[in-house]
Amino acid sequence: MQHDFFIMKSLSPTQISHILHLLDSGKSAHQISTSTGLHCSTISRLRSKHRSSLSKSTGGRPSLLSSANIRYAIRLITSQKVDNAVQVSKILQTTVPHSISSKTIRRHLSWAGMKAVVKKKRPFLSKKHCKARLDWALAHQDWTLDDWKLVVWSDKTKINHLGSDGRK
């Protein structure tokens, strides 16, 4: 039975300090690997051992929207200048040099904690309405069960025949 052992060559203190300097200057493990000829895992191991506080690249494709664009989109929606992601993408087309789909806008708004909800329809209650309701309740607080059985209740339910009233 034959065993294959990989022997890792040790790095000199000069090499280690050079790699740590490159990491401190913001270079990625891949960039350092290309310039030094060392493997990415060796550089990653040095980062985790000596510079654990340095953030690693999350990888993936760079975002089409900057953080300023995302904040602008959130402000457009919260200030009610626009109602949805499609309208936000049309406005951002004028400021961003490339096209952005509404799905991208929706995803970023979702990551920012925003979500589409159906607005509840509530009747407007003025102070006059509230006082009238309270007066009515106080006038009828001593009614018995038999008194309430004589009342005809008419529940009004709003039904939309052609679609909803929209989302906000």
C-alpha positions as CSV (number, residue, x, y, z in Angstrom):
1,M,0.0,0.0,0.0
2,Q,1.5,3.3,-1.1
3,H,0.8,6.6,0.6
4,D,1.1,9.9,-1.1
5,F,2.1,12.7,1.2
6,F,2.0,16.3,0.2
7,I,4.9,18.2,1.7
8,M,4.1,21.9,2.2
9,K,7.2,24.0,1.9
10,S,7.5,26.5,4.7
11,L,7.4,30.2,4.0
12,S,10.1,32.5,5.0
13,P,9.2,35.4,7.4
14,T,9.9,37.8,4.6
15,Q,7.4,36.0,2.3
16,I,4.8,36.0,5.1
17,S,5.2,39.7,5.8
18,H,5.0,40.5,2.1
19,I,1.8,38.5,1.8
20,L,0.3,40.1,4.9
21,H,1.2,43.5,3.5
22,L,-0.6,42.7,0.3
23,L,-3.6,41.5,2.2
24,D,-3.6,44.7,4.3
25,S,-3.5,46.8,1.1
26,G,-6.8,45.1,-0.1
27,K,-5.5,42.5,-2.6
28,S,-7.5,39.3,-2.9
29,A,-6.1,35.9,-2.3
30,H,-6.4,35.2,-6.1
31,Q,-4.5,38.4,-7.0
32,I,-1.7,37.6,-4.4
33,S,-1.6,34.0,-5.7
34,T,-1.1,35.2,-9.2
35,S,1.8,37.6,-8.3
36,T,3.6,35.3,-5.8
37,G,3.0,31.9,-7.3
38,L,1.7,30.5,-4.1
39,H,-1.6,28.6,-3.9
40,C,-4.8,30.5,-2.9
41,S,-5.4,28.2,0.1
42,T,-1.9,29.1,1.5
43,I,-2.8,32.8,1.3
44,S,-6.2,32.2,2.8
45,R,-4.7,30.2,5.7
46,L,-2.3,33.0,6.4
47,R,-5.2,35.5,6.4
48,S,-7.2,33.4,8.8
49,K,-4.2,32.9,11.1
50,H,-2.7,36.5,11.1
51,R,-5.5,38.8,9.8
52,S,-8.8,37.2,10.9
53,S,-10.5,40.6,11.1
54,L,-10.0,41.2,7.4
55,S,-13.2,40.7,5.5
56,K,-13.2,38.1,2.7
57,S,-14.8,38.7,-0.7
58,T,-18.2,37.3,-0.9
59,G,-17.7,36.5,-4.5
60,G,-20.3,36.5,-7.2
61,R,-21.2,39.1,-9.8
62,P,-20.8,42.7,-8.8
63,S,-24.1,44.4,-8.0
64,L,-25.7,46.6,-10.8
65,L,-27.0,49.0,-8.1
66,S,-24.8,51.0,-5.8
67,S,-25.8,51.5,-2.2
68,A,-26.7,55.1,-3.1
69,N,-29.1,53.8,-5.9
70,I,-30.7,51.5,-3.4
71,R,-31.2,54.3,-0.8
72,Y,-32.7,56.5,-3.6
73,A,-35.1,53.7,-4.6
74,I,-36.2,53.2,-1.0
75,R,-36.7,57.0,-0.6
76,L,-38.8,57.1,-3.8
77,I,-41.1,54.4,-2.5
78,T,-41.3,55.6,1.1
79,S,-42.1,59.2,0.0
80,Q,-44.8,57.7,-2.3
81,K,-43.4,59.3,-5.4
82,V,-43.6,55.9,-7.0
83,D,-45.7,52.8,-6.2
84,N,-43.7,49.9,-7.5
85,A,-40.4,48.5,-8.7
86,V,-41.2,49.1,-12.4
87,Q,-41.6,52.8,-11.8
88,V,-38.4,52.9,-9.8
89,S,-36.5,51.2,-12.6
90,K,-37.8,53.7,-15.1
91,I,-36.5,56.6,-12.9
92,L,-33.2,54.9,-12.3
93,Q,-32.6,54.4,-16.1
94,T,-31.9,58.2,-16.3
95,T,-29.1,57.9,-13.6
96,V,-27.6,54.5,-14.2
97,P,-25.6,53.9,-17.5
98,H,-26.9,50.4,-17.9
99,S,-30.4,48.9,-17.9
100,I,-31.8,47.5,-14.7
101,S,-34.8,45.2,-14.6
102,S,-37.6,45.7,-12.2
103,K,-36.8,42.2,-10.7
104,T,-33.4,43.5,-9.7
105,I,-35.0,46.5,-8.0
106,R,-37.5,44.2,-6.3
107,R,-34.7,41.9,-5.0
108,H,-32.7,44.8,-3.6
109,L,-35.8,46.3,-2.0
110,S,-36.5,42.9,-0.4
111,W,-32.9,42.7,0.9
112,A,-33.4,46.1,2.4
113,G,-36.4,44.8,4.3
114,M,-39.2,46.2,2.2
115,K,-42.1,44.1,1.0
116,A,-45.3,44.6,-1.0
117,V,-48.4,44.6,1.2
118,V,-52.1,45.2,0.4
119,K,-53.3,48.4,2.0
120,K,-56.2,47.9,4.3
121,K,-59.2,50.0,3.5
122,R,-60.3,51.8,6.7
123,P,-63.0,54.4,7.1
124,F,-61.8,57.9,7.9
125,L,-62.7,58.6,11.6
126,S,-62.7,62.3,12.6
127,K,-62.9,63.4,16.2
128,K,-66.6,64.1,15.6
129,H,-67.1,60.4,14.5
130,C,-65.2,59.1,17.5
131,K,-67.3,61.2,19.9
132,A,-70.5,60.0,18.3
133,R,-69.4,56.4,18.5
134,L,-68.5,56.8,22.2
135,D,-71.8,58.5,23.0
136,W,-73.7,55.7,21.2
137,A,-71.8,53.0,23.1
138,L,-72.4,54.8,26.5
139,A,-76.1,55.2,25.7
140,H,-76.5,51.5,24.9
141,Q,-74.2,50.0,27.6
142,D,-77.0,48.9,29.8
143,W,-79.0,47.0,27.1
144,T,-79.9,43.4,27.9
145,L,-79.4,40.4,25.6
146,D,-83.1,40.7,24.6
147,D,-82.7,44.3,23.5
148,W,-79.7,43.3,21.3
149,K,-81.7,40.5,19.7
150,L,-84.1,43.1,18.3
151,V,-81.3,44.8,16.3
152,V,-81.0,44.0,12.6
153,W,-77.2,43.8,11.8
154,S,-76.2,44.6,8.2
155,D,-72.5,43.8,7.6
156,K,-71.2,45.6,4.5
157,T,-68.5,43.7,2.7
158,K,-66.6,45.3,-0.2
159,I,-66.2,43.0,-3.2
160,N,-64.1,44.0,-6.2
161,H,-65.4,42.7,-9.4
162,L,-62.5,43.6,-11.6
163,G,-59.2,43.1,-9.8
164,S,-57.8,44.4,-6.5
165,D,-57.3,48.0,-5.4
166,G,-53.6,47.5,-5.8
167,R,-50.6,47.0,-3.6
168,K,-48.5,49.6,-1.7
